[in-house]
Amino acid sequence: MYLNSAKKVEIFEKYGQGATDTGSAESQIALFSFRIKNLTEHMKQNRKDHSTERSLTGLVGKRRALLNYLKKRDIERYRAIVKALGLRK
């Protein structure tokens, strides 16, 4: 499986406040970005997988909503996570 609990802890340690920080916007954005990257690779190989395409679109929307929230609340945290993940604005 591409996303196990060890990988989640690694993501949360790197982008959140700690290994148990699963709820901050930065850690959720990083987790969504990891899942989006993997689903995008899957979609490149399986063009007709419409259920994965739908879930990928939903994840992108959730990440965008969290990024918008973070941008309104604290612009410096927003800029830091966008730079760390290499996201387009």
CORUR-V617310 format. One record per backbone hydrogen bond with DSSP energy under -0.5 kcal/mol. CO is the residue of the C=O (numbers start at 1). NH is the residue of the N-H. If there is no record, write none. Layout:
# CORUR-V617310
co: [CO | CO]
nh: [NH | NH]
This chain:
# CORUR-V617310
co: [2 | 4 | 5 | 6 | 7 | 8 | 9 | 10 | 11 | 12 | 18 | 20 | 24 | 25 | 26 | 27 | 28 | 29 | 30 | 31 | 32 | 33 | 34 | 35 | 36 | 37 | 38 | 39 | 40 | 41 | 42 | 46 | 48 | 49 | 50 | 51 | 52 | 53 | 54 | 55 | 56 | 57 | 58 | 59 | 60 | 61 | 62 | 63 | 64 | 65 | 66 | 67 | 68 | 69 | 70 | 74 | 75 | 76 | 77 | 78 | 79 | 80 | 81 | 82 | 82]
nh: [4 | 8 | 9 | 10 | 11 | 12 | 13 | 14 | 15 | 16 | 21 | 22 | 28 | 29 | 30 | 31 | 32 | 33 | 34 | 35 | 36 | 37 | 38 | 39 | 40 | 41 | 42 | 43 | 44 | 45 | 46 | 49 | 50 | 53 | 54 | 55 | 56 | 57 | 58 | 59 | 60 | 61 | 62 | 63 | 64 | 65 | 66 | 67 | 68 | 69 | 70 | 71 | 72 | 73 | 74 | 78 | 79 | 80 | 81 | 82 | 83 | 84 | 85 | 86 | 87]
